[in-house]
């Protein structure tokens, strides 16, 4: 079973942290507000990235990736408008989180999404 969400990156997503949809919290490791867990995520090239996964302390419990996220943004040369595809590939005992990146380009007068390495 694979669960995924797609997000177009905002300036905040590329500059500070990645906000995740609240409805996907049930598919992420359980944590308490104000605490963080390490979330290992594999990219399309097979490299493992480690992100600090937290939930906002105040207000709406929004999940975010912070620590390590900026390294991923810099390593992939991400910018606002790029698209991420975050997937949970689950089997009986283990969960594997993967992340892909796409960028919109113009090709022969048509806008298309292409994978970013």
PyMOL commands that set and color helices and strands:
alter all, ss='L'
color gray80, all
select helices_A, chain A and resi 11-15+22-27+69-75
alter helices_A, ss='H'
color red, helices_A
select strands_A, chain A and resi 2-8+18-19+36-43+48-55+63-65+83-90+95-107+110-115
alter strands_A, ss='S'
color yellow, strands_A
deselect
rebuild
show_as cartoon
